[in-house]
Amino acid sequence: MKPYPVLVEWCDACSIGDGWLDPDDFGDDDVAPCGVVTVGWCLSKSKSAVLLALSIAENGLARETFIVPRSGIKSLTRLKP
């Protein structure tokens, strides 16, 4: 598959606070994933995940690659280079 540019809106895990926290300080409204928007290159897709890269060099090597589970993707829009 030839890489192509995409805009992806997805949910990610996130940490809350620094150090030790009292679990009683959190209510149900505090338990939510972090919304993320990524513009990058789609390198590969499967039924369960999408492989993205933030940069592709002239020689074709990819940098800052990561996998986003399809279950966390809200939208994926193909962009024109």
PDB file of N, CA, C and O in Angstrom:
ATOM      1  N   MET A   1       0.834  -1.170   0.000  1.00  0.00           N
ATOM      2  CA  MET A   1       0.000   0.000   0.000  1.00  0.00           C
ATOM      3  C   MET A   1       0.888   1.245   0.000  1.00  0.00           C
ATOM      4  O   MET A   1       1.844   1.336   0.770  1.00  0.00           O
ATOM      5  N   LYS A   2       0.567   2.185  -0.856  1.00  0.00           N
ATOM      6  CA  LYS A   2       1.307   3.444  -0.892  1.00  0.00           C
ATOM      7  C   LYS A   2       0.766   4.359   0.209  1.00  0.00           C
ATOM      8  O   LYS A   2      -0.447   4.534   0.314  1.00  0.00           O
ATOM      9  N   PRO A   3       1.656   4.953   1.042  1.00  0.00           N
ATOM     10  CA  PRO A   3       1.182   5.844   2.102  1.00  0.00           C
ATOM     11  C   PRO A   3       0.403   7.034   1.536  1.00  0.00           C
ATOM     12  O   PRO A   3       0.710   7.543   0.458  1.00  0.00           O
ATOM     13  N   TYR A   4      -0.615   7.466   2.293  1.00  0.00           N
ATOM     14  CA  TYR A   4      -1.369   8.650   1.891  1.00  0.00           C
ATOM     15  C   TYR A   4      -1.705   9.467   3.140  1.00  0.00           C
ATOM     16  O   TYR A   4      -1.841   8.909   4.229  1.00  0.00           O
ATOM     17  N   PRO A   5      -1.840  10.801   2.983  1.00  0.00           N
ATOM     18  CA  PRO A   5      -2.097  11.657   4.135  1.00  0.00           C
ATOM     19  C   PRO A   5      -3.535  11.523   4.635  1.00  0.00           C
ATOM     20  O   PRO A   5      -4.471  11.381   3.849  1.00  0.00           O
ATOM     21  N   VAL A   6      -3.692  11.572   5.973  1.00  0.00           N
ATOM     22  CA  VAL A   6      -5.001  11.435   6.600  1.00  0.00           C
ATOM     23  C   VAL A   6      -5.137  12.392   7.781  1.00  0.00           C
ATOM     24  O   VAL A   6      -4.148  12.850   8.353  1.00  0.00           O
ATOM     25  N   LEU A   7      -6.382  12.676   8.126  1.00  0.00           N
ATOM     26  CA  LEU A   7      -6.733  13.350   9.370  1.00  0.00           C
ATOM     27  C   LEU A   7      -7.547  12.342  10.165  1.00  0.00           C
ATOM     28  O   LEU A   7      -8.577  11.863   9.690  1.00  0.00           O
ATOM     29  N   VAL A   8      -7.099  12.020  11.362  1.00  0.00           N
ATOM     30  CA  VAL A   8      -7.747  10.997  12.175  1.00  0.00           C
ATOM     31  C   VAL A   8      -8.193  11.607  13.507  1.00  0.00           C
ATOM     32  O   VAL A   8      -7.389  12.210  14.218  1.00  0.00           O
ATOM     33  N   GLU A   9      -9.461  11.451  13.835  1.00  0.00           N
ATOM     34  CA  GLU A   9      -9.971  11.817  15.147  1.00  0.00           C
ATOM     35  C   GLU A   9     -10.149  10.521  15.919  1.00  0.00           C
ATOM     36  O   GLU A   9     -10.840   9.610  15.463  1.00  0.00           O
ATOM     37  N   TRP A  10      -9.514  10.437  17.108  1.00  0.00           N
ATOM     38  CA  TRP A  10      -9.543   9.186  17.851  1.00  0.00           C
ATOM     39  C   TRP A  10      -9.468   9.429  19.354  1.00  0.00           C
ATOM     40  O   TRP A  10      -9.137  10.526  19.803  1.00  0.00           O
ATOM     41  N   CYS A  11      -9.779   8.394  20.118  1.00  0.00           N
ATOM     42  CA  CYS A  11      -9.732   8.433  21.578  1.00  0.00           C
ATOM     43  C   CYS A  11      -8.488   7.701  22.055  1.00  0.00           C
ATOM     44  O   CYS A  11      -8.121   6.654  21.521  1.00  0.00           O
ATOM     45  N   ASP A  12      -7.845   8.269  23.070  1.00  0.00           N
ATOM     46  CA  ASP A  12      -6.623   7.682  23.604  1.00  0.00           C
ATOM     47  C   ASP A  12      -6.735   7.565  25.120  1.00  0.00           C
ATOM     48  O   ASP A  12      -7.570   8.216  25.748  1.00  0.00           O
ATOM     49  N   ALA A  13      -5.896   6.740  25.685  1.00  0.00           N
ATOM     50  CA  ALA A  13      -5.784   6.676  27.142  1.00  0.00           C
ATOM     51  C   ALA A  13      -5.061   7.942  27.604  1.00  0.00           C
ATOM     52  O   ALA A  13      -4.293   8.532  26.845  1.00  0.00           O
ATOM     53  N   CYS A  14      -5.304   8.354  28.840  1.00  0.00           N
ATOM     54  CA  CYS A  14      -4.607   9.533  29.352  1.00  0.00           C
ATOM     55  C   CYS A  14      -4.376   9.378  30.851  1.00  0.00           C
ATOM     56  O   CYS A  14      -5.132   8.703  31.549  1.00  0.00           O
ATOM     57  N   SER A  15      -3.319  10.016  31.321  1.00  0.00           N
ATOM     58  CA  SER A  15      -3.040   9.983  32.752  1.00  0.00           C
ATOM     59  C   SER A  15      -3.663  11.210  33.403  1.00  0.00           C
ATOM     60  O   SER A  15      -3.896  12.231  32.754  1.00  0.00           O
ATOM     61  N   ILE A  16      -3.926  11.086  34.694  1.00  0.00           N
ATOM     62  CA  ILE A  16      -4.562  12.172  35.437  1.00  0.00           C
ATOM     63  C   ILE A  16      -3.662  12.526  36.614  1.00  0.00           C
ATOM     64  O   ILE A  16      -3.360  11.670  37.445  1.00  0.00           O
ATOM     65  N   GLY A  17      -3.238  13.768  36.689  1.00  0.00           N
ATOM     66  CA  GLY A  17      -2.468  14.260  37.830  1.00  0.00           C
ATOM     67  C   GLY A  17      -1.048  13.741  37.876  1.00  0.00           C
ATOM     68  O   GLY A  17      -0.610  12.975  37.019  1.00  0.00           O
ATOM     69  N   ASP A  18      -0.345  14.181  38.904  1.00  0.00           N
ATOM     70  CA  ASP A  18       1.041  13.764  39.148  1.00  0.00           C
ATOM     71  C   ASP A  18       1.129  13.078  40.506  1.00  0.00           C
ATOM     72  O   ASP A  18       0.536  13.545  41.478  1.00  0.00           O
ATOM     73  N   GLY A  19       1.841  12.010  40.574  1.00  0.00           N
ATOM     74  CA  GLY A  19       2.049  11.342  41.857  1.00  0.00           C
ATOM     75  C   GLY A  19       0.834  10.549  42.317  1.00  0.00           C
ATOM     76  O   GLY A  19      -0.005  10.137  41.516  1.00  0.00           O
ATOM     77  N   TRP A  20       0.763  10.347  43.630  1.00  0.00           N
ATOM     78  CA  TRP A  20      -0.295   9.546  44.241  1.00  0.00           C
ATOM     79  C   TRP A  20      -1.585  10.347  44.338  1.00  0.00           C
ATOM     80  O   TRP A  20      -1.572  11.524  44.701  1.00  0.00           O
ATOM     81  N   LEU A  21      -2.688   9.703  44.014  1.00  0.00           N
ATOM     82  CA  LEU A  21      -3.996  10.352  44.032  1.00  0.00           C
ATOM     83  C   LEU A  21      -4.985   9.534  44.859  1.00  0.00           C
ATOM     84  O   LEU A  21      -4.879   8.310  44.931  1.00  0.00           O
ATOM     85  N   ASP A  22      -5.929  10.206  45.470  1.00  0.00           N
ATOM     86  CA  ASP A  22      -6.982   9.536  46.230  1.00  0.00           C
ATOM     87  C   ASP A  22      -8.113   9.166  45.273  1.00  0.00           C
ATOM     88  O   ASP A  22      -8.721  10.065  44.691  1.00  0.00           O
ATOM     89  N   PRO A  23      -8.421   7.884  45.086  1.00  0.00           N
ATOM     90  CA  PRO A  23      -9.480   7.471  44.162  1.00  0.00           C
ATOM     91  C   PRO A  23     -10.837   8.104  44.488  1.00  0.00           C
ATOM     92  O   PRO A  23     -11.673   8.246  43.596  1.00  0.00           O
ATOM     93  N   ASP A  24     -11.068   8.480  45.735  1.00  0.00           N
ATOM     94  CA  ASP A  24     -12.341   9.099  46.111  1.00  0.00           C
ATOM     95  C   ASP A  24     -12.494  10.522  45.558  1.00  0.00           C
ATOM     96  O   ASP A  24     -13.583  11.094  45.606  1.00  0.00           O
ATOM     97  N   ASP A  25     -11.400  11.092  45.035  1.00  0.00           N
ATOM     98  CA  ASP A  25     -11.448  12.446  44.463  1.00  0.00           C
ATOM     99  C   ASP A  25     -12.038  12.469  43.057  1.00  0.00           C
ATOM    100  O   ASP A  25     -12.230  13.543  42.487  1.00  0.00           O
ATOM    101  N   PHE A  26     -12.327  11.303  42.492  1.00  0.00           N
ATOM    102  CA  PHE A  26     -12.804  11.230  41.119  1.00  0.00           C
ATOM    103  C   PHE A  26     -14.247  10.758  41.062  1.00  0.00           C
ATOM    104  O   PHE A  26     -14.634   9.817  41.756  1.00  0.00           O
ATOM    105  N   GLY A  27     -15.041  11.422  40.225  1.00  0.00           N
ATOM    106  CA  GLY A  27     -16.423  11.020  39.997  1.00  0.00           C
ATOM    107  C   GLY A  27     -16.548  10.396  38.616  1.00  0.00           C
ATOM    108  O   GLY A  27     -15.572  10.320  37.869  1.00  0.00           O
ATOM    109  N   ASP A  28     -17.744   9.955  38.284  1.00  0.00           N
ATOM    110  CA  ASP A  28     -17.984   9.316  36.991  1.00  0.00           C
ATOM    111  C   ASP A  28     -17.667  10.251  35.825  1.00  0.00           C
ATOM    112  O   ASP A  28     -17.251   9.789  34.762  1.00  0.00           O
ATOM    113  N   ASP A  29     -17.858  11.558  36.008  1.00  0.00           N
ATOM    114  CA  ASP A  29     -17.593  12.517  34.932  1.00  0.00           C
ATOM    115  C   ASP A  29     -16.105  12.651  34.629  1.00  0.00           C
ATOM    116  O   ASP A  29     -15.734  13.127  33.556  1.00  0.00           O
ATOM    117  N   ASP A  30     -15.249  12.237  35.561  1.00  0.00           N
ATOM    118  CA  ASP A  30     -13.797  12.326  35.367  1.00  0.00           C
ATOM    119  C   ASP A  30     -13.247  11.150  34.562  1.00  0.00           C
ATOM    120  O   ASP A  30     -12.092  11.174  34.137  1.00  0.00           O
ATOM    121  N   VAL A  31     -14.064  10.131  34.355  1.00  0.00           N
ATOM    122  CA  VAL A  31     -13.593   8.920  33.690  1.00  0.00           C
ATOM    123  C   VAL A  31     -13.993   8.971  32.219  1.00  0.00           C
ATOM    124  O   VAL A  31     -15.081   8.536  31.840  1.00  0.00           O
ATOM    125  N   ALA A  32     -13.093   9.509  31.401  1.00  0.00           N
ATOM    126  CA  ALA A  32     -13.360   9.650  29.964  1.00  0.00           C
ATOM    127  C   ALA A  32     -12.032   9.617  29.211  1.00  0.00           C
ATOM    128  O   ALA A  32     -11.022  10.100  29.723  1.00  0.00           O
ATOM    129  N   PRO A  33     -12.022   9.054  28.005  1.00  0.00           N
ATOM    130  CA  PRO A  33     -10.790   9.043  27.218  1.00  0.00           C
ATOM    131  C   PRO A  33     -10.440  10.447  26.730  1.00  0.00           C
ATOM    132  O   PRO A  33     -11.284  11.343  26.719  1.00  0.00           O
ATOM    133  N   CYS A  34      -9.198  10.618  26.334  1.00  0.00           N
ATOM    134  CA  CYS A  34      -8.737  11.896  25.785  1.00  0.00           C
ATOM    135  C   CYS A  34      -9.022  11.918  24.283  1.00  0.00           C
ATOM    136  O   CYS A  34      -8.726  10.955  23.575  1.00  0.00           O
ATOM    137  N   GLY A  35      -9.591  13.011  23.808  1.00  0.00           N
ATOM    138  CA  GLY A  35      -9.801  13.166  22.376  1.00  0.00           C
ATOM    139  C   GLY A  35      -8.509  13.626  21.707  1.00  0.00           C
ATOM    140  O   GLY A  35      -7.829  14.520  22.211  1.00  0.00           O
ATOM    141  N   VAL A  36      -8.175  13.018  20.581  1.00  0.00           N
ATOM    142  CA  VAL A  36      -6.943  13.337  19.868  1.00  0.00           C
ATOM    143  C   VAL A  36      -7.259  13.552  18.392  1.00  0.00           C
ATOM    144  O   VAL A  36      -8.090  12.847  17.820  1.00  0.00           O
ATOM    145  N   VAL A  37      -6.591  14.534  17.777  1.00  0.00           N
ATOM    146  CA  VAL A  37      -6.674  14.741  16.334  1.00  0.00           C
ATOM    147  C   VAL A  37      -5.252  14.629  15.790  1.00  0.00           C
ATOM    148  O   VAL A  37      -4.352  15.332  16.249  1.00  0.00           O
ATOM    149  N   THR A  38      -5.053  13.749  14.818  1.00  0.00           N
ATOM    150  CA  THR A  38      -3.741  13.522  14.227  1.00  0.00           C
ATOM    151  C   THR A  38      -3.802  13.738  12.729  1.00  0.00           C
ATOM    152  O   THR A  38      -4.710  13.247  12.058  1.00  0.00           O
ATOM    153  N   VAL A  39      -2.827  14.478  12.203  1.00  0.00           N
ATOM    154  CA  VAL A  39      -2.628  14.570  10.760  1.00  0.00           C
ATOM    155  C   VAL A  39      -1.317  13.859  10.480  1.00  0.00           C
ATOM    156  O   VAL A  39      -0.276  14.232  11.021  1.00  0.00           O
ATOM    157  N   GLY A  40      -1.361  12.840   9.640  1.00  0.00           N
ATOM    158  CA  GLY A  40      -0.168  12.057   9.365  1.00  0.00           C
ATOM    159  C   GLY A  40      -0.342  11.237   8.108  1.00  0.00           C
ATOM    160  O   GLY A  40      -1.169  11.544   7.249  1.00  0.00           O
ATOM    161  N   TRP A  41       0.444  10.199   8.018  1.00  0.00           N
ATOM    162  CA  TRP A  41       0.450   9.317   6.848  1.00  0.00           C
ATOM    163  C   TRP A  41      -0.073   7.950   7.231  1.00  0.00           C
ATOM    164  O   TRP A  41       0.414   7.339   8.183  1.00  0.00           O
ATOM    165  N   CYS A  42      -1.061   7.463   6.497  1.00  0.00           N
ATOM    166  CA  CYS A  42      -1.564   6.107   6.705  1.00  0.00           C
ATOM    167  C   CYS A  42      -0.624   5.159   5.965  1.00  0.00           C
ATOM    168  O   CYS A  42      -0.476   5.234   4.745  1.00  0.00           O
ATOM    169  N   LEU A  43       0.008   4.265   6.726  1.00  0.00           N
ATOM    170  CA  LEU A  43       0.952   3.310   6.138  1.00  0.00           C
ATOM    171  C   LEU A  43       0.291   1.971   5.842  1.00  0.00           C
ATOM    172  O   LEU A  43       0.637   1.288   4.878  1.00  0.00           O
ATOM    173  N   SER A  44      -0.681   1.607   6.702  1.00  0.00           N
ATOM    174  CA  SER A  44      -1.329   0.302   6.559  1.00  0.00           C
ATOM    175  C   SER A  44      -2.620   0.297   7.370  1.00  0.00           C
ATOM    176  O   SER A  44      -2.751   1.018   8.359  1.00  0.00           O
ATOM    177  N   LYS A  45      -3.574  -0.531   6.932  1.00  0.00           N
ATOM    178  CA  LYS A  45      -4.838  -0.682   7.657  1.00  0.00           C
ATOM    179  C   LYS A  45      -5.189  -2.163   7.735  1.00  0.00           C
ATOM    180  O   LYS A  45      -4.914  -2.931   6.813  1.00  0.00           O
ATOM    181  N   SER A  46      -5.797  -2.547   8.843  1.00  0.00           N
ATOM    182  CA  SER A  46      -6.347  -3.893   8.988  1.00  0.00           C
ATOM    183  C   SER A  46      -7.758  -3.744   9.559  1.00  0.00           C
ATOM    184  O   SER A  46      -8.225  -2.628   9.786  1.00  0.00           O
ATOM    185  N   LYS A  47      -8.426  -4.858   9.788  1.00  0.00           N
ATOM    186  CA  LYS A  47      -9.768  -4.805  10.374  1.00  0.00           C
ATOM    187  C   LYS A  47      -9.733  -4.259  11.790  1.00  0.00           C
ATOM    188  O   LYS A  47     -10.727  -3.708  12.262  1.00  0.00           O
ATOM    189  N   SER A  48      -8.597  -4.405  12.482  1.00  0.00           N
ATOM    190  CA  SER A  48      -8.539  -4.018  13.889  1.00  0.00           C
ATOM    191  C   SER A  48      -7.760  -2.742  14.186  1.00  0.00           C
ATOM    192  O   SER A  48      -7.907  -2.177  15.270  1.00  0.00           O
ATOM    193  N   ALA A  49      -6.917  -2.263  13.233  1.00  0.00           N
ATOM    194  CA  ALA A  49      -6.073  -1.106  13.549  1.00  0.00           C
ATOM    195  C   ALA A  49      -5.594  -0.389  12.294  1.00  0.00           C
ATOM    196  O   ALA A  49      -5.684  -0.899  11.177  1.00  0.00           O
ATOM    197  N   VAL A  50      -5.074   0.831  12.529  1.00  0.00           N
ATOM    198  CA  VAL A  50      -4.482   1.641  11.463  1.00  0.00           C
ATOM    199  C   VAL A  50      -3.065   2.013  11.898  1.00  0.00           C
ATOM    200  O   VAL A  50      -2.856   2.444  13.031  1.00  0.00           O
ATOM    201  N   LEU A  51      -2.097   1.847  11.004  1.00  0.00           N
ATOM    202  CA  LEU A  51      -0.706   2.208  11.267  1.00  0.00           C
ATOM    203  C   LEU A  51      -0.443   3.575  10.656  1.00  0.00           C
ATOM    204  O   LEU A  51      -0.601   3.766   9.450  1.00  0.00           O
ATOM    205  N   LEU A  52      -0.037   4.537  11.504  1.00  0.00           N
ATOM    206  CA  LEU A  52       0.210   5.899  11.068  1.00  0.00           C
ATOM    207  C   LEU A  52       1.669   6.278  11.273  1.00  0.00           C
ATOM    208  O   LEU A  52       2.363   5.700  12.110  1.00  0.00           O
ATOM    209  N   ALA A  53       2.127   7.264  10.495  1.00  0.00           N
ATOM    210  CA  ALA A  53       3.446   7.870  10.682  1.00  0.00           C
ATOM    211  C   ALA A  53       3.263   9.380  10.624  1.00  0.00           C
ATOM    212  O   ALA A  53       2.454   9.885   9.845  1.00  0.00           O
ATOM    213  N   LEU A  54       4.010  10.090  11.445  1.00  0.00           N
ATOM    214  CA  LEU A  54       3.911  11.542  11.416  1.00  0.00           C
ATOM    215  C   LEU A  54       4.761  12.142  10.299  1.00  0.00           C
ATOM    216  O   LEU A  54       4.463  13.235   9.817  1.00  0.00           O
ATOM    217  N   SER A  55       5.815  11.440   9.883  1.00  0.00           N
ATOM    218  CA  SER A  55       6.684  11.955   8.826  1.00  0.00           C
ATOM    219  C   SER A  55       7.178  10.816   7.950  1.00  0.00           C
ATOM    220  O   SER A  55       7.368   9.689   8.407  1.00  0.00           O
ATOM    221  N   ILE A  56       7.386  11.144   6.659  1.00  0.00           N
ATOM    222  CA  ILE A  56       8.022  10.215   5.723  1.00  0.00           C
ATOM    223  C   ILE A  56       9.131  10.989   5.020  1.00  0.00           C
ATOM    224  O   ILE A  56       8.889  12.059   4.460  1.00  0.00           O
ATOM    225  N   ALA A  57      10.339  10.452   5.049  1.00  0.00           N
ATOM    226  CA  ALA A  57      11.499  11.108   4.442  1.00  0.00           C
ATOM    227  C   ALA A  57      11.529  10.863   2.931  1.00  0.00           C
ATOM    228  O   ALA A  57      10.798  10.016   2.416  1.00  0.00           O
ATOM    229  N   GLU A  58      12.375  11.607   2.233  1.00  0.00           N
ATOM    230  CA  GLU A  58      12.514  11.455   0.780  1.00  0.00           C
ATOM    231  C   GLU A  58      12.885  10.034   0.388  1.00  0.00           C
ATOM    232  O   GLU A  58      12.508   9.563  -0.686  1.00  0.00           O
ATOM    233  N   ASN A  59      13.633   9.339   1.267  1.00  0.00           N
ATOM    234  CA  ASN A  59      14.042   7.967   0.956  1.00  0.00           C
ATOM    235  C   ASN A  59      12.961   6.939   1.290  1.00  0.00           C
ATOM    236  O   ASN A  59      13.176   5.739   1.122  1.00  0.00           O
ATOM    237  N   GLY A  60      11.790   7.406   1.765  1.00  0.00           N
ATOM    238  CA  GLY A  60      10.673   6.511   2.041  1.00  0.00           C
ATOM    239  C   GLY A  60      10.600   5.985   3.458  1.00  0.00           C
ATOM    240  O   GLY A  60       9.646   5.293   3.811  1.00  0.00           O
ATOM    241  N   LEU A  61      11.603   6.304   4.289  1.00  0.00           N
ATOM    242  CA  LEU A  61      11.574   5.829   5.675  1.00  0.00           C
ATOM    243  C   LEU A  61      10.576   6.646   6.488  1.00  0.00           C
ATOM    244  O   LEU A  61      10.453   7.858   6.313  1.00  0.00           O
ATOM    245  N   ALA A  62       9.865   5.955   7.382  1.00  0.00           N
ATOM    246  CA  ALA A  62       8.838   6.592   8.209  1.00  0.00           C
ATOM    247  C   ALA A  62       9.367   6.821   9.623  1.00  0.00           C
ATOM    248  O   ALA A  62      10.180   6.047  10.129  1.00  0.00           O
ATOM    249  N   ARG A  63       8.891   7.902  10.251  1.00  0.00           N
ATOM    250  CA  ARG A  63       9.300   8.240  11.625  1.00  0.00           C
ATOM    251  C   ARG A  63       8.056   8.506  12.472  1.00  0.00           C
ATOM    252  O   ARG A  63       7.015   8.918  11.961  1.00  0.00           O
ATOM    253  N   GLU A  64       8.188   8.262  13.786  1.00  0.00           N
ATOM    254  CA  GLU A  64       7.078   8.458  14.724  1.00  0.00           C
ATOM    255  C   GLU A  64       5.863   7.649  14.286  1.00  0.00           C
ATOM    256  O   GLU A  64       4.775   8.194  14.098  1.00  0.00           O
ATOM    257  N   THR A  65       6.060   6.349  14.125  1.00  0.00           N
ATOM    258  CA  THR A  65       4.976   5.450  13.721  1.00  0.00           C
ATOM    259  C   THR A  65       4.240   4.945  14.965  1.00  0.00           C
ATOM    260  O   THR A  65       4.847   4.724  16.013  1.00  0.00           O
ATOM    261  N   PHE A  66       2.937   4.771  14.831  1.00  0.00           N
ATOM    262  CA  PHE A  66       2.141   4.238  15.931  1.00  0.00           C
ATOM    263  C   PHE A  66       0.861   3.624  15.385  1.00  0.00           C
ATOM    264  O   PHE A  66       0.423   3.936  14.278  1.00  0.00           O
ATOM    265  N   ILE A  67       0.277   2.749  16.183  1.00  0.00           N
ATOM    266  CA  ILE A  67      -0.932   2.028  15.797  1.00  0.00           C
ATOM    267  C   ILE A  67      -2.113   2.556  16.605  1.00  0.00           C
ATOM    268  O   ILE A  67      -2.025   2.706  17.823  1.00  0.00           O
ATOM    269  N   VAL A  68      -3.218   2.837  15.914  1.00  0.00           N
ATOM    270  CA  VAL A  68      -4.449   3.265  16.568  1.00  0.00           C
ATOM    271  C   VAL A  68      -5.486   2.166  16.358  1.00  0.00           C
ATOM    272  O   VAL A  68      -5.791   1.822  15.216  1.00  0.00           O
ATOM    273  N   PRO A  69      -6.037   1.605  17.446  1.00  0.00           N
ATOM    274  CA  PRO A  69      -7.078   0.594  17.294  1.00  0.00           C
ATOM    275  C   PRO A  69      -8.310   1.184  16.606  1.00  0.00           C
ATOM    276  O   PRO A  69      -8.698   2.314  16.902  1.00  0.00           O
ATOM    277  N   ARG A  70      -8.917   0.443  15.705  1.00  0.00           N
ATOM    278  CA  ARG A  70     -10.122   0.915  15.010  1.00  0.00           C
ATOM    279  C   ARG A  70     -11.241   1.263  15.989  1.00  0.00           C
ATOM    280  O   ARG A  70     -12.053   2.148  15.719  1.00  0.00           O
ATOM    281  N   SER A  71     -11.283   0.570  17.119  1.00  0.00           N
ATOM    282  CA  SER A  71     -12.336   0.822  18.101  1.00  0.00           C
ATOM    283  C   SER A  71     -12.247   2.229  18.685  1.00  0.00           C
ATOM    284  O   SER A  71     -13.240   2.744  19.199  1.00  0.00           O
ATOM    285  N   GLY A  72     -11.073   2.858  18.615  1.00  0.00           N
ATOM    286  CA  GLY A  72     -10.901   4.203  19.145  1.00  0.00           C
ATOM    287  C   GLY A  72     -11.030   5.304  18.103  1.00  0.00           C
ATOM    288  O   GLY A  72     -11.000   6.485  18.447  1.00  0.00           O
ATOM    289  N   ILE A  73     -11.172   4.935  16.838  1.00  0.00           N
ATOM    290  CA  ILE A  73     -11.226   5.929  15.766  1.00  0.00           C
ATOM    291  C   ILE A  73     -12.653   6.435  15.586  1.00  0.00           C
ATOM    292  O   ILE A  73     -13.580   5.661  15.346  1.00  0.00           O
ATOM    293  N   LYS A  74     -12.809   7.766  15.710  1.00  0.00           N
ATOM    294  CA  LYS A  74     -14.103   8.406  15.477  1.00  0.00           C
ATOM    295  C   LYS A  74     -14.290   8.702  13.991  1.00  0.00           C
ATOM    296  O   LYS A  74     -15.374   8.499  13.445  1.00  0.00           O
ATOM    297  N   SER A  75     -13.223   9.186  13.336  1.00  0.00           N
ATOM    298  CA  SER A  75     -13.281   9.451  11.897  1.00  0.00           C
ATOM    299  C   SER A  75     -11.877   9.389  11.314  1.00  0.00           C
ATOM    300  O   SER A  75     -10.889   9.680  11.987  1.00  0.00           O
ATOM    301  N   LEU A  76     -11.817   9.003  10.050  1.00  0.00           N
ATOM    302  CA  LEU A  76     -10.552   8.954   9.307  1.00  0.00           C
ATOM    303  C   LEU A  76     -10.848   9.553   7.928  1.00  0.00           C
ATOM    304  O   LEU A  76     -11.640   9.005   7.161  1.00  0.00           O
ATOM    305  N   THR A  77     -10.206  10.681   7.624  1.00  0.00           N
ATOM    306  CA  THR A  77     -10.444  11.390   6.368  1.00  0.00           C
ATOM    307  C   THR A  77      -9.168  11.409   5.539  1.00  0.00           C
ATOM    308  O   THR A  77      -8.117  11.852   6.001  1.00  0.00           O
ATOM    309  N   ARG A  78      -9.274  10.930   4.327  1.00  0.00           N
ATOM    310  CA  ARG A  78      -8.128  10.972   3.408  1.00  0.00           C
ATOM    311  C   ARG A  78      -7.940  12.400   2.922  1.00  0.00           C
ATOM    312  O   ARG A  78      -8.901  13.053   2.514  1.00  0.00           O
ATOM    313  N   LEU A  79      -6.694  12.891   2.965  1.00  0.00           N
ATOM    314  CA  LEU A  79      -6.367  14.241   2.535  1.00  0.00           C
ATOM    315  C   LEU A  79      -5.650  14.220   1.194  1.00  0.00           C
ATOM    316  O   LEU A  79      -5.049  13.211   0.825  1.00  0.00           O
ATOM    317  N   LYS A  80      -5.710  15.326   0.465  1.00  0.00           N
ATOM    318  CA  LYS A  80      -4.970  15.446  -0.782  1.00  0.00           C
ATOM    319  C   LYS A  80      -3.594  16.013  -0.467  1.00  0.00           C
ATOM    320  O   LYS A  80      -3.487  17.015   0.240  1.00  0.00           O
ATOM    321  N   PRO A  81      -2.518  15.375  -0.989  1.00  0.00           N
ATOM    322  CA  PRO A  81      -1.166  15.868  -0.689  1.00  0.00           C
ATOM    323  C   PRO A  81      -0.909  17.234  -1.311  1.00  0.00           C
ATOM    324  O   PRO A  81       0.179  17.789  -1.155  1.00  0.00           O
TER     325      PRO A  81
END
